[in-house]
Amino acid sequence: MEQITTTVTQLPQTLEPRNPGLPLDLDWALSVQANTSAIERRCASLPGRRSVKKDHQAAWLARAISCIDLTTLSGDDTAGRVKRLCAKARQPVRQDILQQIGLPHLTTGAVCVYHDMIETAVTALQGSGIPVAAVSTGFPAGLSPLHLRIEEIRESVKAGASEIDIVISRRHVLTQNWQALYDEMAAFRTACGDAHVKAILATGELGSLRNVGRASLICMMAGADFIKTSTGKESVNATLPVTLVMLRAIRAYYNRTGFRVGYKPAGGISKAKDAITYLALIKEELGDRWLRPDLFRFGASSLLGDIERQLEHHLTGGYSANHRHPMG
């Protein structure tokens, strides 16, 4: 694979016409099928077929950094922790390493926090160009009353979040109530206003890859700017088979409408080699245009530490201790 360069993070609506959605097309959605065994074989072959080394590997890892939504979603989050996370987002790798790889101004794609930490993050990131994403709509279960979930979105936008990660009601998918899923997603999109919306499908709880494909398509019809695998709180989070299904839904939507929708795998991606595998799959299925932070994000935190260690190994030939690459 060729070497790729890294650009400054921007929101989708600054580079692409924003997905306006379209009326619910149930015939299209219900035509989606998933050959699970074929999907699993395709994904199992990818790590062995796609490998990058040396400078090319460093370039791909730098791209991965630029696509990370650096995240803290813990009950014990404090303003101090969020400020440290924002400092890490501004300088995700030690400055001497960034200088040596020729990317002194590299940043992560965004910082993702709970609503109460939005103002802290916005202040800490002022002037950096790094957006703040907020999880919303009763994250992670999404079971609070609908009017409260909608109001939570509005409050997060008012507080300064420019990206909103919403969670869908899994029951709509499991009971095949596609109209309810479409209406819910459309209401969330409206509440977001100019902030762009990532629809979290919680794929580990949807029962089948076919349901994942159908839910992906319906959320895009309802105006989602991104579709996202997981909250990171499920027992099964991002996987390559789920990713393949969602990427093909994105491709089908783009081919029919001309609008590009972004993709975000979240949960369980903690190794640099796994990040490269995900990037390779996106390159194969969607092409280079999706290998940019306006159309692709990793929902991760520990991933960044492993990437930083790999970059130091690239420069020095040795692996350093984790404490040399603090997360905050």
Stockholm file with secondary structure:
# STOCKHOLM 1.0

chainA/1-328         MEQITTTVTQLPQTLEPRNPGLPLDLDWALSVQANTSAIERRCASLPGRRSVKKDHQAAWLARAISCIDLTTLSGDDTAGRVKRLCAKARQPVRQDILQQIGLPHLTTGAVCVYHDMIETAVTALQGSGIPVAAVSTGFPAGLSPLHLRIEEIRESVKAGASEIDIVISRRHVLTQNWQALYDEMAAFRTACGDAHVKAILATGELGSLRNVGRASLICMMAGADFIKTSTGKESVNATLPVTLVMLRAIRAYYNRTGFRVGYKPAGGISKAKDAITYLALIKEELGDRWLRPDLFRFGASSLLGDIERQLEHHLTGGYSANHRHPMG
#=GR chainA/1-328 SS CCCCCCCCCCCHHHHSCCCCCCCCCHHHHHTCCCCHHHHHHHHHHHHHHCCCCHHHHHHHHHHHHHTEEEECCCTTCCHHHHHHHHHHHHSCSCHHHHHHTTCTTCCCSEEEECGGGHHHHHHHTTTSCCCEEEECSSTTTCCSCHHHHHHHHHHHHHHTCSEEEEECCHHHHHTTCHHHHHHHHHHHHHHHTTSEEEEECCGGGSSSHHHHHHHHHHHHHTTCSEEECCCSCSSSCCCHHHHHHHHHHHHHHHHHHCCCCEEECBSSCCCHHHHHHHHHHHHHHHCGGGSSTTTBCEEESHHHHHHHHHHHHHHHSSCCCGGGSCCC
#=GC SS_cons         CCCCCCCCCCCHHHHSCCCCCCCCCHHHHHTCCCCHHHHHHHHHHHHHHCCCCHHHHHHHHHHHHHTEEEECCCTTCCHHHHHHHHHHHHSCSCHHHHHHTTCTTCCCSEEEECGGGHHHHHHHTTTSCCCEEEECSSTTTCCSCHHHHHHHHHHHHHHTCSEEEEECCHHHHHTTCHHHHHHHHHHHHHHHTTSEEEEECCGGGSSSHHHHHHHHHHHHHTTCSEEECCCSCSSSCCCHHHHHHHHHHHHHHHHHHCCCCEEECBSSCCCHHHHHHHHHHHHHHHCGGGSSTTTBCEEESHHHHHHHHHHHHHHHSSCCCGGGSCCC
//
